[in-house]
Amino acid sequence: MNKPELFQARWNVRGLVICNLIPIALLCFWLWPVGNALCTAFDEWFFHLLNQPLATNSAWRHIWAVGSVRPFDLIVGIIMLCLLLRGDWVFKASEVRPAILGFVAILVLMVIIRTVFEKICDPLGLQHDSISIVLGDKAVHLSDYFPHLDKRLQIKDSSNQSFPGDHASVLLIWALFMSMFMRTAGQWLLVWALTFLFMMPRLVAGAHWGQDDYIGAVFLSLLGLGWGYFTPFAAVASSWLLRLTEPLFRLARHVPLVRRMSVISG
């Protein structure tokens, strides 16, 4: 099978350098005491702006309670997957399969980078509690308002290891990956609007500081994109995955309805 045209089996030095310099610069700014103090001050202001209305506005409280439960992450994942799989939107029908396999490979690479980064964060003391834990009684805890919902579905409103933002890093790597191929303003608006919207529940509920996302998650997603997309990695990995999964897709072509999906028919 020919290599997918979406990915080039060569090094894009300019893109790789940019995707390394930006996260390194952000991390250095965050490690700088003055920069860290500015981030913390901004995050506390932003958190109070979003979090305090939970105590007085029932609609606001219910919206973010639903958005903060674990099963809602599954809904977010399905939406992301549907936009990836939709043929002739961002990707042509014939490009959907290599696109999804290439994205999976880049996502796995980012997870590996995150694991290595976590090993560095712990001994250096870069890890911290979520803002809801640090502020204590000054924060509105959704789990206090919805104890039964928290018991059944687990409301994500606190964390003992909130840096970097894992949830946000997945959303950002998805949006950045899609951005490499998007052609219209409508595509850009939808993808990035959904990304920021789905990042909000953790920030409103206090499971993450803002810096966990705009420093930590951006750091991981840009490194993942850089070393995955701007090197031969995506081309080689997606080609290998295409060959490996071809028998499965060949069988799926015989399943009614399923065979009509772009990822199958393409």
C-alpha positions, -999 to 999 in steps of 0.1 A, spaced: 0 0 0 13 35 -9 22 59 19 -6 83 28 -2 117 11 -13 135 43 21 129 59 55 135 45 83 111 53 108 139 58 119 164 84 103 198 85 129 217 105 111 250 106 79 235 120 98 212 144 119 242 158 87 263 163 70 235 181 99 231 204 108 268 210 73 279 220 68 252 248 103 257 261 97 295 262 64 290 280 80 266 305 109 289 312 84 318 318 64 297 342 96 286 361 107 322 364 95 334 398 80 366 384 63 347 356 50 321 380 36 348 403 18 365 373 3 332 362 -9 324 397 -24 358 402 -42 356 368 -54 321 375 -69 330 409 -87 360 393 -100 338 364 -110 310 387 -130 332 410 -147 348 380 -159 314 368 -162 295 400 -180 319 424 -213 320 403 -217 283 411 -228 292 445 -256 316 434 -266 305 399 -284 272 397 -282 269 359 -245 277 359 -240 251 386 -259 223 368 -242 230 334 -207 226 348 -216 197 371 -227 177 340 -195 188 321 -173 178 350 -184 141 354 -162 114 340 -188 100 315 -189 134 298 -153 129 287 -167 99 266 -191 123 249 -163 147 242 -142 119 227 -171 107 205 -175 143 191 -138 146 184 -138 112 167 -169 120 146 -153 151 133 -121 132 125 -141 104 108 -165 126 88 -155 123 51 -152 153 28 -152 178 56 -116 184 68 -104 152 52 -114 136 19 -132 103 22 -101 85 10 -79 103 36 -100 96 67 -83 62 75 -47 74 73 -57 106 91 -72 88 121 -43 63 123 -18 91 120 -36 110 148 -36 80 170 1 75 165 8 112 174 -15 109 204 5 79 216 37 98 211 24 127 232 14 102 260 50 90 260 63 126 262 39 132 290 51 102 309 87 113 306 78 149 316 59 136 346 91 118 358 109 151 356 82 172 373 80 151 405 116 152 416 119 189 406 88 198 427 69 212 397 38 191 406 10 208 426 -25 205 440 -54 218 420 -66 253 427 -98 241 445 -76 223 471 -52 252 475 -79 278 480 -100 254 502 -131 271 516 -127 300 492 -136 277 463 -171 264 454 -169 227 452 -194 210 429 -191 177 447 -206 194 478 -237 205 459 -241 171 441 -228 144 465 -249 117 449 -238 126 414 -202 126 426 -206 92 443 -220 76 411 -202 94 383 -173 112 401 -172 149 396 -138 161 386 -133 192 408 -100 185 426 -67 168 420 -35 162 440 -16 162 407 -31 188 384 0 197 363 0 194 334 -36 193 322 -40 158 306 -76 165 295 -66 198 279 -35 183 262 -57 157 244 -81 184 232 -52 207 221 -33 180 202 -66 171 184 -73 208 175 -37 214 164 -37 182 143 -70 192 126 -55 227 121 -28 213 99 -55 203 73 -84 228 78 -92 250 49 -122 272 59 -130 297 87 -160 276 97 -138 245 103 -114 266 124 -142 282 144 -160 249 152 -129 229 161 -113 256 183 -147 266 199 -153 230 209 -117 227 222 -120 257 245 -155 248 255 -145 213 266 -115 226 285 -137 248 306 -154 223 330 -121 215 348 -112 252 351 -147 262 364 -148 233 389 -112 239 400 -97 206 390 -69 225 373 -52 259 374 -52 278 342 -15 273 340 -20 235 339 -36 241 305 -19 272 289 15 261 301 15 224 307 -11 212 281 3 235 254 38 223 263 28 186 257 6 192 227 31 213 208 59 188 215 37 160 204 27 178 172 63 188 165 79 154 169 49 135 154 38 156 124 69 176 114 92 145 114 88 112 94 71 97 125 34 101 113 41 90 78 60 58 89 36 50 118 4 55 98 17 34 69 26 6 93 -9 9 109 -26 9 75 -9 -24 66 -16 -39 101 -53 -30 101 -61 -36 65 -75 -71 72 -99 -57 98 -111 -30 74 -115 -56 47 -138 -76 70 -157 -44 80 -166 -37 44 -190 -67 46 -209 -53 76 -241 -34 67 -242 3 76 -206 1 89 -192 -3 54 -208 31 45 -184 49 69 -157 69 52 -130 52 73 -142 18 59 -152 26 24 -123 49 18 
